[in-house]
Amino acid sequence: MLLAINKQNNDMVKFLWNDLRLLWDSFHLEYIIEEMSTVKYIDGIKLLLKSNTSQEIFMSMRAQDKISLLTNLLLNKQTKRSLEVKETLKEELTLHPYASVSLFVLINDPKNNFVMHA
């Protein structure tokens, strides 16, 4: 998979991620997105997050693991990413099935100073 990412080969990524889907889990989902972000592989990020494999992995995760994943992707590691990668992640993670948890993470970002009044 790392070779496909470094070569930015969409067909190879599709084959490895979708056809060999039983090899991957939530650890790999985050790791592969991070690798794609590092090499600014925008098409790969879109392809990965729109795939059935990623969506099945995400939907099978526990709620706290979903929050942790999306917090890392949307908030914690943003300073290391290019603007294009940041925008792509925000765009893709506001779609189904990621949207509700992404919204929760973004609303609860301490930088937003969102306070609920009783």
N, C-alpha and C positions, 0 to 999 in steps of 0.2 A: 504494500500500500504506500509506503514512503517513497518508493521509486515512482509510482504513478502520480503522487502529489508533486514531487520535485519536477517531473516532466510535464505536469499539468495536463495529463492525458485523461480527458473525460470518459472515453470508452473503457479504459482500464479501471478507472475508479468505479464506474457503474458496475462492471463485471465483478470486481472484488467485493464491493459493498453490498450489492443486491443479490447476485447469484450465490455468493458465499456467506449470506446473511447469518447463518447459524454460528459463525465464528466470532461474531461481534457482540459486545454488550455496552453498558453505559460508560465504562471506563474508556473503551475505544472511541465512542462517540465524541466525548470531550477531547480526548487526545488528538484525534484526527482533525477536529475543527481547529484546535490550537496549531497543529502543524500547517494546515491550510492557511491560517491567518498569518503565520510566520513568513510564508513564501508569497503572500498576497494572491492566493489562488481563489479569486472571487467566484468564478464559475463553479469551482469545486464546492465551495461553501453552499452556494445555492442548490446545486445538485444534491449534495449530501442531506441538507435539511428538508428538502422536498421529497426525499425518497421514502418509500414505505418502510424500509429497514429502520431508518432513523426515527420515524414516527412510531413504529411498533416498540422500539427500544424505549423511547421517551414515555410512551403511554404505560409501559410495564414498570416504570420506576416508582419507588415510594415518593410520596409528596415532598418530604424533606430533601430527598435526593434531587428531585426536579428543581426545587428552589435553590439548592446549592449549585447545580449545574448552570442554571440561568443567571444566578448572581455572579458566578465566575465569568461567564461569557459576556454579560451585559455591563457589569460594573467593575469587578476587581482587576481585570487585566487590560482595561481599556487604554491605559497610558502607553502600553507597548505596541498598540496596533495603529495602522494607518487609518486615515479618515475614511477611505473607501471600504476597508474591512469593517470598521465600526458601523458605518451606515448599512452595509449589507447584512450584518448580524441583526441589527435592530429591525430592519425591514423583514427579514425572513422569520425572526422570532416573534413577530406580531401576527403571524398567520396560525391557523389551526395545525396541530394541536398545542402549540407552544403559547398561544396568545394569553390565556387567562393567567398562567403562572408568570409569564413575562410582565404582565400588567401589575401583578402583585409585587414582584421584585422591584419594578421601577417606582411604584408608589411608595414602597417602604425604604427606598434609598435615603439615607440620612441627609444627603446633599439637598434633597427636595424640601426639607423642613415641613413635611406634611404631618400635621398633628390632628388627631381626631378629638373633638370636644364631646364630653359626656353630657 
